[in-house]
C-alpha cells in the first residue's frame, strides 16, 4: 500500500488522495466496522471502482476538534430509519461519491458511522464542489450538506462507537500519506537534479557548484531516511505492532520534510521554479495541503508529546 501511494504521489498528490479516501477511509470504515451484509454489498464494487466513496468527518466549525462535531442522526423507531442533519466540508471525492461515510452523533450523543448511499436518498442531500483551490486541483473536493436525509437503520456501521471509529480509519490513511509524500519529494529531487545539470551559469552547470551538491545530498538523505522509517513502520503494521503514535510521527516527519525538499527544489530552479513546465511548484502547493489535512503538523506534535 505504501509503495502504491509513493508512486501516485510522485505524479500528483490528488491521485493519491483519491485512492487513499476510497481505500483507507471509505472502504476501510466498512471493512473494519461494517456488517457482513454491508461488506458484501459495497466492498466488491468499490474495489472495482464501480462505486466511489468519501469520508465525512470534518465540519465547517470542527476540524482538529473533530470530537465536537454537531451533525446529528435522529432515530425513528416507527419507520426504522435515521434522519441525518448537518454539514461536512473539505471532503475528498464528495461531489462524485456514490457511498458517503458520515460520522454523526446519535440520540445518546455518541458518535456513530453511517453509510449514505446516494441512490437511496430521495431528498436533502447536496455535495457541492469547492472551487478556487490553488492546491490539489485535480482532486474533487467538496462539502456534504445533509438536510433531514433519511437512511435505513441497516446503514449504521454496527461494530464501532465513538471517535475511535474515524480515528482508526485515519490512522491507515496517514500511513499511506507518510509514504506518499516522499514520492512527491523524489519527483522534486529528480527535477532539480536534471535542471541543475542542464542549466549553465558562469560557464558551467549549476550542479558543479558545491552548494547545489549539498542541497541535493541533503534532499536525497532525508528521502532515504524517511523511506527506511516508513518501511520499518510497514513491517510493524503487518505484525500488528504499530502504535498510532508511530504513524503520527511518520506522517508529521514525511510531510514536513517533503514540503521542505519541494521548496528547496523550487528555489534551485530560480524563476522557472514557478512555471508549470517543471511541476515543482505544483508539488509545493499540494504538499502545503497534505501538511494540513488528516492531522496538522502541530496536532501530530501534540499526539507525540502525550505519548
PAZAPA-4460 file (N, C-alpha, C; in steps of 0.05 Angstrom, whole numbers, plus 32768, in hexadecimal, padded with zeros to 4 digits):
% residues 307
    n_x    n_y    n_z   ca_x   ca_y   ca_z    c_x    c_y    c_z   seq   type   mol
   8011   7FE8   8000   8000   8000   8000   8011   8019   8000     1      X     A
   8026   8019   8011   8038   8030   8012   8046   8035   7FF8     2      X     A
   804F   8020   7FEA   805D   8022   7FD1   804A   802E   7FBB     3      X     A
   8031   8026   7FBC   801D   8030   7FA9   8019   804E   7FAD     4      X     A
   8016   8057   7FC6   8012   8073   7FCC   802A   8083   7FC4     5      X     A
   8042   8078   7FC8   805A   8085   7FC0   805B   808B   7FA2     6      X     A
   8053   8077   7F92   8053   807A   7F75   803E   808F   7F6D     7      X     A
   8026   808E   7F78   8011   80A0   7F71   8018   80BD   7F78     8      X     A
   8023   80C1   7F90   802A   80DC   7F99   8040   80E7   7F88     9      X     A
   8052   80D6   7F7D   8067   80E0   7F6C   805C   80ED   7F53    10      X     A
   8043   80E5   7F4B   8036   80F2   7F35   8027   810B   7F3F    11      X     A
   8015   8107   7F52   8006   811D   7F5D   7FF8   8113   7F77    12      X     A
   7FF9   8123   7F8C   7FED   811C   7FA5   7FCF   8118   7FA3    13      X     A
   7FC2   8125   7F8F   7FA5   8122   7F8C   7F9E   8105   7F86    14      X     A
   7FAF   80F8   7F76   7FA9   80DC   7F6E   7FAB   80CA   7F87    15      X     A
   7FC0   80CE   7F97   7FC3   80BE   7FAF   7FAD   80C4   7FC3    16      X     A
   7FA5   80DD   7FC4   7F8F   80E4   7FD7   7F75   80D6   7FCF    17      X     A
   7F6F   80D5   7FB6   7F56   80C8   7FAD   7F57   80AA   7FB3    18      X     A
   7F6E   809E   7FAE   7F71   8081   7FB4   7F71   807C   7FD2    19      X     A
   7F7D   808D   7FE1   7F7E   808A   7FFE   7F63   808C   800B    20      X     A
   7F53   809F   8002   7F38   80A2   800D   7F27   808A   8005    21      X     A
   7F29   8081   7FEC   7F19   806A   7FE3   7F20   8051   7FF3    22      X     A
   7F3A   804D   7FF8   7F43   8033   8004   7F44   8035   8022    23      X     A
   7F55   8046   802D   7F59   8046   804A   7F41   8051   805A    24      X     A
   7F34   8065   804E   7F1F   8073   805E   7F03   8067   8058    25      X     A
   7EFA   8068   803F   7EDF   805F   8039   7EDD   8041   803B    26      X     A
   7EED   8033   802B   7EED   8015   802C   7EF6   800B   8047    27      X     A
   7F0A   8019   8052   7F15   8011   806C   7F00   8012   8082    28      X     A
   7EEF   8027   8082   7EDA   8029   8097   7EC7   8011   8095    29      X     A
   7EBF   800A   807C   7EAC   7FF4   8079   7EBA   7FDA   8080    30      X     A
   7ED3   7FD7   8078   7EE2   7FBE   807D   7EE6   7FB9   809B    31      X     A
   7EED   7FCE   80A9   7EF4   7FCB   80C6   7EDB   7FCB   80D7    32      X     A
   7EC7   7FDB   80D0   7EB0   7FDF   80E2   7E95   7FD7   80D7    33      X     A
   7E94   7FCE   80BE   7E7B   7FC8   80B2   7E72   7FAB   80B7    34      X     A
   7E58   7FA6   80B1   7E4D   7F8B   80B3   7E56   7F7B   809B    35      X     A
   7E52   7F61   809C   7E59   7F50   8085   7E48   7F58   806D    36      X     A
   7E2F   7F5E   8071   7E1E   7F66   805B   7E28   7F80   804E    37      X     A
   7E31   7F93   805F   7E3C   7FAC   8054   7E55   7FA7   8044    38      X     A
   7E66   7F96   804E   7E7F   7F90   8041   7E7A   7F83   8025    39      X     A
   7E67   7F70   8025   7E61   7F62   800B   7E54   7F75   7FF7    40      X     A
   7E44   7F88   8001   7E36   7F9A   7FF0   7E48   7FAF   7FE3    41      X     A
   7E5A   7FBA   7FF3   7E69   7FD2   7FE9   7E86   7FCC   7FE1    42      X     A
   7E94   7FBC   7FF0   7EB1   7FB9   7FEC   7EBA   7FAF   7FD0    43      X     A
   7EAD   7F9A   7FC6   7EB5   7F90   7FAB   7EB3   7FA6   7F96    44      X     A
   7E9D   7FB5   7F96   7E99   7FC9   7F81   7EAB   7FE1   7F86    45      X     A
   7EB1   7FE8   7F9F   7EC4   7FFD   7FA5   7EE0   7FF6   7F9D    46      X     A
   7EE7   7FDD   7FA1   7F02   7FD3   7F9A   7F06   7FD5   7F7C    47      X     A
   7EF0   7FD1   7F6C   7EF2   7FD2   7F4F   7EEF   7FEE   7F44    48      X     A
   7EE9   8001   7F56   7EE5   801D   7F4D   7EC9   8022   7F42    49      X     A
   7EB7   800E   7F45   7E9C   8012   7F3C   7E8C   8024   7F4E    50      X     A
   7E94   8026   7F67   7E89   8039   7F7B   7E9F   8049   7F86    51      X     A
   7E9B   8063   7F88   7EAF   8076   7F93   7EA6   807D   7FB0    52      X     A
   7EB9   807D   7FC2   7EB2   8083   7FDE   7EBF   809D   7FE7    53      X     A
   7EB4   80A8   7FFD   7EC1   80BF   800B   7EBD   80BB   8029    54      X     A
   7EC9   80CD   8038   7ECB   80CA   8055   7EC5   80E5   8062    55      X     A
   7EAE   80E7   806E   7EA5   8101   8079   7EA9   8103   8097    56      X     A
   7EBF   8110   809F   7EC4   8115   80BC   7EC6   8133   80C1    57      X     A
   7ED8   8141   80B3   7EDD   815D   80B7   7EC4   816E   80B2    58      X     A
   7EBF   8181   80C4   7EA9   8193   80C1   7EB2   81B0   80BF    59      X     A
   7EA1   81C2   80B5   7EAA   81DE   80B3   7EB6   81EA   80CC    60      X     A
   7EAB   81E2   80E4   7EB5   81ED   80FD   7EC4   81D9   810E    61      X     A
   7ECA   81C2   8103   7ED7   81AD   8112   7EEB   819E   8100    62      X     A
   7F04   81A6   8101   7F19   819A   80F2   7F2A   8188   8104    63      X     A
   7F3E   8193   8110   7F4F   8183   8123   7F3E   817A   813A    64      X     A
   7F2A   8189   8142   7F19   8182   8159   7F01   8172   814E    65      X     A
   7F07   815B   8141   7EF2   814C   8133   7EDE   8140   8147    66      X     A
   7EE7   813B   815F   7ED5   812F   8173   7EBD   8141   817A    67      X     A
   7EBF   815A   8174   7EA9   816D   817A   7E96   8170   8163    68      X     A
   7E97   815E   8150   7E85   815F   8139   7E68   8162   8141    69      X     A
   7E58   816F   8130   7E3C   8175   8137   7E29   8168   8124    70      X     A
   7E32   815A   8110   7E20   814B   80FE   7E10   8137   810F    71      X     A
   7DF6   8136   810B   7DE5   8125   811C   7DD8   810F   810C    72      X     A
   7DD3   80F8   8119   7DC5   80E2   810D   7DAE   80DB   8120    73      X     A
   7D96   80E2   8119   7D7E   80DD   812A   7D70   80C4   8121    74      X     A
   7D6B   80B2   8133   7D5F   8098   812D   7D41   8099   812F    75      X     A
   7D33   808E   811B   7D16   808C   811B   7D0F   806E   811D    76      X     A
   7D05   8066   8135   7CFF   804A   813A   7CE7   8040   812A    77      X     A
   7CD6   8052   8122   7CBE   804A   8112   7CC6   8041   80F6    78      X     A
   7CD7   8051   80E9   7CDF   804B   80CD   7CF9   803C   80CC    79      X     A
   7D06   8039   80E4   7D20   802C   80E5   7D34   8039   80D2    80      X     A
   7D36   8053   80D5   7D48   8063   80C4   7D57   8077   80D6    81      X     A
   7D6D   8081   80CB   7D7C   8097   80D7   7D78   80B0   80C6    82      X     A
   7D76   80C7   80D3   7D74   80E0   80C4   7D8E   80F0   80CB    83      X     A
   7D9E   80F5   80B6   7DB8   8103   80BA   7DB5   8120   80B3    84      X     A
   7DC0   8131   80C5   7DC0   814E   80C0   7DDB   8159   80C8    85      X     A
   7DE7   8169   80B7   7E01   8176   80BC   7E10   817B   80A3    86      X     A
   7E29   8183   80A6   7E3A   8188   808F   7E57   8180   8094    87      X     A
   7E64   8178   807E   7E80   8170   807E   7E8E   8180   8069    88      X     A
   7EA7   8186   806D   7EB6   8196   8059   7ED2   818B   8054    89      X     A
   7EDE   8193   803E   7EF8   818A   8036   7EF9   816B   8034    90      X     A
   7EE4   8161   8026   7EE1   8144   8024   7EEA   813B   8008    91      X     A
   7F00   812C   8007   7F0A   8122   7FED   7EF5   810E   7FE1    92      X     A
   7EF0   8111   7FC8   7EDE   80FF   7FB8   7EC0   8105   7FBD    93      X     A
   7EB9   8117   7FCF   7E9C   811A   7FD5   7E8B   8121   7FBD    94      X     A
   7E95   8133   7FAB   7E83   813A   7F94   7E7D   8122   7F82    95      X     A
   7E8E   810E   7F82   7E8A   80F7   7F6F   7E84   80DD   7F7E    96      X     A
   7E81   80DE   7F98   7E7E   80C6   7FA8   7E63   80B9   7FA6    97      X     A
   7E63   809F   7FA4   7E4B   808F   7FA5   7E44   8085   7FC1    98      X     A
   7E5A   8081   7FD1   7E58   8077   7FEC   7E66   808A   7FFF    99      X     A
   7E57   8097   8010   7E62   80AB   8022   7E62   80A0   803F   100      X     A
   7E79   809E   804B   7E7C   8097   8067   7E79   80B0   8077   101      X     A
   7E64   80B3   8087   7E5F   80CB   8096   7E60   80C5   80B4   102      X     A
   7E70   80D4   80C3   7E71   80D1   80E0   7E60   80E6   80ED   103      X     A
   7E4E   80DC   80FE   7E3A   80EE   810B   7E34   80E4   8127   104      X     A
   7E29   80F6   8138   7E21   80EE   8153   7E04   80E5   8153   105      X     A
   7E00   80CF   8161   7DE4   80C4   8163   7DD5   80D1   817A   106      X     A
   7DBE   80C6   8180   7DAD   80D2   8195   7DBA   80D0   81B1   107      X     A
   7DCD   80BE   81B4   7DDC   80BB   81CE   7DF5   80CC   81CE   108      X     A
   7DF9   80DC   81B9   7E11   80ED   81B6   7E2A   80DD   81B2   109      X     A
   7E28   80C6   81A6   7E3F   80B4   81A0   7E44   80B6   8182   110      X     A
   7E5E   80BA   817B   7E66   80BB   815F   7E63   809F   8152   111      X     A
   7E54   809E   813C   7E50   8085   812D   7E56   808A   8110   112      X     A
   7E5C   8075   8102   7E61   8077   80E5   7E48   806E   80D6   113      X     A
   7E42   807C   80C0   7E2B   8076   80B0   7E32   8074   8092   114      X     A
   7E26   8062   8084   7E2A   8060   8067   7E13   806E   8059   115      X     A
   7E1A   8084   804C   7E05   8092   803C   7E0A   808A   801F   116      X     A
   7DF7   807B   8014   7DF9   8072   7FF8   7DE9   8086   7FE7   117      X     A
   7DF7   8094   7FD6   7DEA   80A9   7FC7   7DD1   809F   7FB8   118      X     A
   7DD3   8087   7FAD   7DBC   807D   7F9D   7DA3   8078   7FAF   119      X     A
   7DA7   8075   7FC9   7D90   8070   7FDB   7D83   808A   7FE4   120      X     A
   7D92   80A0   7FE3   7D88   80B9   7FEF   7D75   80C7   7FDB   121      X     A
   7D5D   80CD   7FE6   7D49   80DA   7FD5   7D4B   80F8   7FD6   122      X     A
   7D53   8103   7FED   7D55   8121   7FEE   7D67   8128   8006   123      X     A
   7D71   8141   8006   7D80   814C   801C   7D9E   8149   801B   124      X     A
   7DA9   813B   8006   7DC6   8138   8004   7DD1   8149   7FED   125      X     A
   7DE6   8158   7FF4   7DF4   8168   7FE0   7E12   8166   7FE5   126      X     A
   7E21   8164   7FD0   7E3F   8162   7FD2   7E4D   8175   7FC0   127      X     A
   7E4B   818F   7FC5   7E57   81A3   7FB3   7E75   81A2   7FB3   128      X     A
   7E80   81A7   7F9C   7E9E   81A7   7F99   7EA9   81C1   7FA4   129      X     A
   7EC0   81C0   7FB1   7ECF   81D7   7FBA   7EE1   81E0   7FA3   130      X     A
   7EDC   81F8   7F99   7EEC   8203   7F83   7F01   8217   7F8D   131      X     A
   7F13   821E   7F7C   7F27   8233   7F82   7F3F   8229   7F91   132      X     A
   7F44   820F   7F92   7F5B   8204   7FA0   7F75   820A   7F90   133      X     A
   7F8A   8211   7F9E   7FA5   8212   7F91   7FB4   81F8   7F96   134      X     A
   7FA9   81E6   7FA5   7FB6   81CD   7FAD   7FA4   81B6   7FA7   135      X     A
   7FAF   819F   7FA1   7FA0   8186   7F9B   7F8A   818C   7F86   136      X     A
   7F91   819A   7F71   7F7E   81A3   7F5D   7F71   818C   7F4E   137      X     A
   7F7F   8175   7F4C   7F73   815E   7F3E   7F60   814E   7F50   138      X     A
   7F5D   8156   7F69   7F4C   8147   7F7B   7F30   8153   7F7C   139      X     A
   7F1C   8142   7F7C   7F00   814B   7F7E   7EFA   814E   7F9C   140      X     A
   7EFE   8167   7FA6   7EFA   816D   7FC2   7EE0   817D   7FC5   141      X     A
   7ED1   8176   7FDA   7EB7   8184   7FDD   7EAC   8183   7FF9   142      X     A
   7E93   8187   7FFC   7E85   8187   8015   7E70   8170   8015   143      X     A
   7E66   816A   802C   7E4F   8158   802E   7E3A   8167   803E   144      X     A
   7E24   816E   8032   7E0E   817C   803F   7DF7   8169   8043   145      X     A
   7DEF   8166   805C   7DDA   8153   8064   7DC3   8162   8071   146      X     A
   7DAC   8161   8063   7D94   816F   806D   7D7E   815A   8071   147      X     A
   7D7D   814E   8089   7D6A   8138   808E   7D6C   8122   807A   148      X     A
   7D84   8118   8075   7D88   8102   8063   7D80   80E8   8071   149      X     A
   7D6E   80D9   8065   7D64   80C1   8071   7D73   80A9   8065   150      X     A
   7D7D   8098   8077   7D8A   807F   806F   7D80   8068   8080   151      X     A
   7D80   8050   8076   7D76   8039   8086   7D88   8033   809D   152      X     A
   7D7D   8027   80B2   7D8D   8021   80CA   7DA4   800D   80C4   153      X     A
   7DA1   7FFE   80AF   7DB6   7FEB   80A7   7DCF   7FF8   809D   154      X     A
   7DCE   8013   8099   7DE5   8021   808E   7DF7   802C   80A4   155      X     A
   7DF2   8026   80BD   7E04   802D   80D2   7E1B   8019   80D3   156      X     A
   7E33   8022   80D8   7E4A   8010   80DC   7E48   8004   80F8   157      X     A
   7E42   7FEA   80FB   7E3B   7FDF   8114   7E52   7FD9   8128   158      X     A
   7E6A   7FD9   811E   7E80   7FCE   812E   7E93   7FE2   813A   159      X     A
   7E8A   7FFB   813D   7E9B   800F   814A   7E8A   8026   8154   160      X     A
   7E93   8031   816B   7E87   8049   8176   7E9D   805C   817E   161      X     A
   7E96   8076   817D   7EA9   808A   8186   7EBE   8092   8171   162      X     A
   7ED1   80A3   8179   7EE4   80AD   8166   7EFA   8099   815E   163      X     A
   7EFB   8083   816C   7F0F   806F   8164   7F08   8064   8148   164      X     A
   7EEE   8067   8140   7EE6   805E   8125   7EF4   806E   810F   165      X     A
   7EEF   8088   810D   7EFD   8098   80F8   7F1B   8099   80FB   166      X     A
   7F24   8099   8114   7F41   809A   8118   7F4F   8081   810F   167      X     A
   7F41   806A   8112   7F4D   8051   8108   7F51   8052   80EA   168      X     A
   7F3E   805D   80DC   7F40   8060   80BF   7F56   8074   80B8   169      X     A
   7F56   808A   80C6   7F6A   809F   80C0   7F87   8095   80C4   170      X     A
   7F8A   8084   80D8   7FA5   807A   80DD   7FB0   806A   80C5   171      X     A
   7F9F   805B   80B8   7FA7   804D   80A0   7FAE   8060   8089   172      X     A
   7F9D   8074   8086   7FA2   8088   8071   7FBC   8097   8075   173      X     A
   7FC1   809E   808F   7FD9   80AC   8095   7FF2   809C   808F   174      X     A
   7FF0   8082   8092   8006   8070   808B   800C   8073   806D   175      X     A
   7FF7   8074   805D   7FFB   8077   8040   8007   8092   8039   176      X     A
   7FFE   80A7   8048   8009   80C2   8043   8026   80C3   8049   177      X     A
   802F   80B6   805F   804B   80B6   8067   805C   80AC   8050   178      X     A
   8053   8097   8043   8061   808C   802B   805E   809F   8013   179      X     A
   8046   80A7   800F   803F   80B5   7FF6   804F   80CF   7FF2   180      X     A
   8050   80E0   8006   805D   80FA   8003   807A   80F7   7FFC   181      X     A
   8086   80E1   8004   80A2   80DD   7FFD   80A5   80D8   7FDF   182      X     A
   8090   80CD   7FD3   8090   80CA   7FB6   8090   80E5   7FA8   183      X     A
   8080   80F8   7FB4   8080   8114   7FA9   809B   8121   7FAD   184      X     A
   80A8   811C   7FC4   80C3   8126   7FC9   80D7   811B   7FB5   185      X     A
   80D4   8101   7FAF   80E6   80F5   7F9B   80E3   8102   7F80   186      X     A
   80CB   8108   7F78   80C6   8115   7F5F   80D3   8130   7F5E   187      X     A
   80D1   813F   7F74   80DE   8159   7F75   80FD   8157   7F74   188      X     A
   8107   8143   7F81   8124   813E   7F80   812E   8138   7F64   189      X     A
   811F   8126   7F56   8127   811F   7F3A   8126   8138   7F28   190      X     A
   8112   8148   7F2B   810F   8160   7F1A   8126   8173   7F20   191      X     A
   812B   8178   7F3A   8141   818B   7F42   815C   8181   7F39   192      X     A
   8161   8167   7F3B   817B   815C   7F33   817F   8160   7F15   193      X     A
   816B   8159   7F05   816E   815B   7EE8   8170   8178   7EDF   194      X     A
   8161   818A   7EEC   8162   81A6   7EE5   817D   81B2   7EEB   195      X     A
   8189   81AB   7F02   81A3   81B6   7F09   81BA   81AA   7EF9   196      X     A
   81B5   8192   7EEE   81C9   8187   7EDB   81C7   8195   7EC0   197      X     A
   81B0   819C   7EB8   81AC   81A8   7E9D   81B1   81C6   7E9D   198      X     A
   81AA   81D3   7EB3   81AC   81F0   7EB4   81C9   81F9   7EB9   199      X     A
   81D3   820A   7EA7   81EE   8214   7EAA   81EF   8232   7EB2   200      X     A
   81FF   8238   7EC5   8204   8253   7ECE   8222   8257   7ED3   201      X     A
   822C   826D   7ECB   8249   8273   7ECE   825A   825D   7EC0   202      X     A
   824F   8253   7EAA   825F   8240   7E9A   825F   8223   7EA3   203      X     A
   824E   821C   7EB6   824E   8200   7EBF   8232   81F9   7ECA   204      X     A
   822C   81DF   7ECB   8211   81D8   7ED6   820E   81E0   7EF3   205      X     A
   81F6   81E7   7EFB   81F1   81EE   7F17   81F8   81D7   7F29   206      X     A
   81F4   81BE   7F20   81FA   81A7   7F31   8217   81A3   7F37   207      X     A
   8229   81B1   7F29   8245   81AF   7F30   824D   81C0   7F48   208      X     A
   823A   81D0   7F52   8240   81E0   7F69   823A   81D0   7F83   209      X     A
   824C   81D2   7F96   8249   81C2   7FAE   8230   81C9   7FBE   210      X     A
   8227   81E2   7FBD   820F   81EA   7FCB   81F7   81DB   7FC0   211      X     A
   81F5   81D8   7FA6   81DF   81C9   7F99   81E2   81AC   7FA0   212      X     A
   81FA   81A1   7FA0   81FF   8185   7FA6   81F6   817F   7FC3   213      X     A
   81FC   8191   7FD5   81F4   818D   7FF1   81D5   818C   7FF3   214      X     A
   81C8   819E   7FE5   81AB   819E   7FE6   819F   8184   7FDC   215      X     A
   81AA   817A   7FC6   81A1   8161   7FBA   81A7   814A   7FCD   216      X     A
   81BE   814B   7FDA   81C6   8135   7FEC   81B3   8135   8005   217      X     A
   81AD   814D   800F   819A   814F   8026   817F   8144   801F   218      X     A
   8175   814B   8007   815B   8142   7FFE   815A   8124   7FFC   219      X     A
   816F   8119   7FEF   8170   80FC   7FEB   8172   80ED   8006   220      X     A
   8181   80F9   8019   8184   80ED   8033   8169   80EC   8042   221      X     A
   815B   8102   8043   8141   8103   8051   812D   80F0   8045   222      X     A
   812C   80EE   802A   811A   80DC   801D   8121   80BF   8024   223      X     A
   813B   80B9   8024   8144   809D   8029   813D   8095   8046   224      X     A
   8143   80A7   8059   813D   80A2   8075   811F   809E   8079   225      X     A
   810F   80AF   806C   80F2   80AE   806F   80E7   8093   8064   226      X     A
   80F1   808B   804D   80E8   8072   8041   80EF   805A   8053   227      X     A
   8107   805A   805E   810F   8044   8070   80FD   8043   8089   228      X     A
   80F6   805A   8094   80E5   805B   80AB   80C9   8051   80A4   229      X     A
   80BF   8059   808C   80A4   8050   8083   80A4   8032   807F   230      X     A
   80BA   8028   8074   80BC   800B   8070   80BB   7FFC   808A   231      X     A
   80C9   8006   809E   80C8   7FF9   80B9   80AC   7FFB   80C5   232      X     A
   80A0   8012   80C2   8084   8015   80CC   8071   8002   80BE   233      X     A
   8075   7FFE   80A4   8064   7FEB   8096   8068   7FCF   80A0   234      X     A
   8080   7FC7   80A6   8086   7FAD   80B1   8078   7FA9   80CC   235      X     A
   807B   7FBE   80DD   806E   7FBD   80F7   804F   7FBB   80F4   236      X     A
   8045   7FCA   80E1   8028   7FCA   80DC   801E   7FAE   80D3   237      X     A
   802E   7FA1   80C2   8027   7F86   80B9   8026   7F73   80D1   238      X     A
   8037   7F78   80E5   8038   7F67   80FC   8025   7F6F   8112   239      X     A
   8016   7F84   810E   8003   7F8E   8122   8011   7F9C   8139   240      X     A
   8029   7FA6   8134   8038   7FB3   814A   803B   7FD1   8147   241      X     A
   802F   7FDD   8133   8032   7FF9   812E   801E   8009   813F   242      X     A
   8029   8019   8151   8018   802A   8162   8010   8043   8152   243      X     A
   7FF8   804E   8158   7FEF   8066   8149   8003   807D   814A   244      X     A
   8012   807F   8160   8026   8095   8162   803C   8092   814D   245      X     A
   8042   8079   8146   8057   8074   8132   804D   807F   8117   246      X     A
   8034   807B   8111   8029   8085   80F8   8029   80A4   80F8   247      X     A
   8021   80B0   810F   8022   80CD   8111   803E   80D8   810D   248      X     A
   8052   80CA   8118   806D   80D3   8115   8076   80D3   80F8   249      X     A
   806E   80BE   80E9   8077   80BC   80CD   8066   80CE   80BB   250      X     A
   804D   80D1   80C1   803D   80E4   80B1   8048   8100   80B4   251      X     A
   804E   8108   80CD   8059   8122   80D2   8074   8126   80C6   252      X     A
   8086   8113   80CA   80A1   8115   80C0   80A2   8115   80A1   253      X     A
   8094   8103   8095   8094   8101   8078   8089   811A   806B   254      X     A
   8072   8123   8075   8065   813B   8069   8077   8154   806C   255      X     A
   8082   8157   8084   8093   816F   8089   80AC   816E   8078   256      X     A
   80B9   8157   8076   80D2   8155   8067   80CC   8157   8049   257      X     A
   80B6   814B   8040   80AF   814C   8023   80AA   8169   801B   258      X     A
   809B   8178   802B   8095   8194   8025   80AF   81A4   8024   259      X     A
   80C1   81A0   8037   80DB   81AE   8037   80EB   81A7   801E   260      X     A
   80EB   818E   8016   80FA   8186   7FFE   80EE   8193   7FE5   261      X     A
   80D4   8193   7FE4   80C6   81A0   7FCC   80CD   81BD   7FCB   262      X     A
   80CD   81CB   7FE1   80D4   81E7   7FE2   80F0   81ED   7FD9   263      X     A
   8103   81DC   7FE2   811F   81DF   7FDA   8122   81DA   7FBC   264      X     A
   8114   81C5   7FB2   8115   81BF   7F96   810A   81D7   7F86   265      X     A
   80F4   81E2   7F8F   80E9   81FA   7F81   80FD   8210   7F80   266      X     A
   810B   8215   7F96   811F   822A   7F97   8137   8224   7F84   267      X     A
   813E   820B   7F81   8155   8204   7F70   814E   8208   7F52   268      X     A
   8135   8208   7F4C   812D   820D   7F30   812B   822B   7F2A   269      X     A
   812F   823C   7F3D   812E   8259   7F39   8112   8261   7F30   270      X     A
   8110   8273   7F1D   80F6   827C   7F13   80E6   8266   7F07   271      X     A
   80F4   8253   7EFA   80E6   823C   7EEE   80D8   822B   7F03   272      X     A
   80DF   822F   7F1C   80D3   821E   7F31   80B5   8223   7F35   273      X     A
   80AB   823A   7F2B   808E   823F   7F2E   807F   8239   7F14   274      X     A
   808D   822E   7F00   8081   8227   7EE7   8075   820B   7EE7   275      X     A
   805E   8208   7EDA   8052   81EE   7ED9   8061   81DB   7EC6   276      X     A
   8075   81E5   7EB8   8085   81D4   7EA7   8095   81C0   7EB7   277      X     A
   809C   81C7   7ED0   80AD   81B6   7EE0   809F   81A8   7EF7   278      X     A
   8087   81B0   7EFD   8075   81A2   7F10   807D   81A4   7F2E   279      X     A
   8094   81AF   7F34   809C   81B0   7F50   8089   81C1   7F61   280      X     A
   8081   81D7   7F56   806F   81E9   7F65   8054   81DB   7F6A   281      X     A
   804C   81C9   7F58   8033   81BA   7F5C   8036   81A7   7F75   282      X     A
   804D   819A   7F77   8052   8189   7F8E   8053   819A   7FA7   283      X     A
   8060   81B2   7FA6   8061   81C4   7FBD   8045   81CA   7FC7   284      X     A
   8034   81D2   7FB5   8018   81DA   7FBD   8009   81C2   7FC8   285      X     A
   800C   81AA   7FBB   7FFF   8192   7FC5   8008   818B   7FE1   286      X     A
   8022   818C   7FE5   802D   8184   7FFF   8025   8198   8015   287      X     A
   8020   81B1   800E   8016   81C3   8022   7FFB   81B9   802E   288      X     A
   7FEA   81AE   801C   7FD1   81A4   8025   7FD4   818A   8034   289      X     A
   7FE5   8178   802A   7FE9   815E   8037   7FF5   8162   8053   290      X     A
   8005   8177   8056   8010   817D   8070   7FFB   8184   8085   291      X     A
   7FE3   818C   807B   7FCD   8195   808C   7FB9   817F   8090   292      X     A
   7FB1   8171   807B   7F9A   815F   807F   7FA2   8144   808C   293      X     A
   7F8D   8137   8096   7F90   811E   80A5   7FA4   8120   80BD   294      X     A
   7FA0   8136   80CB   7FB1   813C   80E2   7FC7   8150   80DA   295      X     A
   7FC5   8169   80E4   7FD9   817D   80DD   7FF4   8176   80E9   296      X     A
   8009   8183   80DF   8024   817F   80E9   8025   8183   8107   297      X     A
   8017   8198   8111   8018   819E   812E   8007   818A   813E   298      X     A
   7FF1   8182   8133   7FE0   816E   8142   7FEF   8154   8146   299      X     A
   7FFE   814B   8131   800D   8133   8134   8024   8136   8148   300      X     A
   802E   814F   814A   8043   8154   815F   8037   8151   817B   301      X     A
   801E   815A   817E   8010   8157   8198   800B   813A   819E   302      X     A
   8004   812B   818A   7FFF   810E   818E   8019   8101   8198   303      X     A
   802F   8108   818B   8049   80FC   8193   8051   8106   81AF   304      X     A
   804A   811F   81B6   8050   8129   81D0   8042   811B   81E7   305      X     A
   802A   8111   81E1   801A   8103   81F5   8021   80E5   81F6   306      X     A
   8030   80DB   81E2   8035   80BE   81E1   8047   80B5   81F8   307      X     A
***
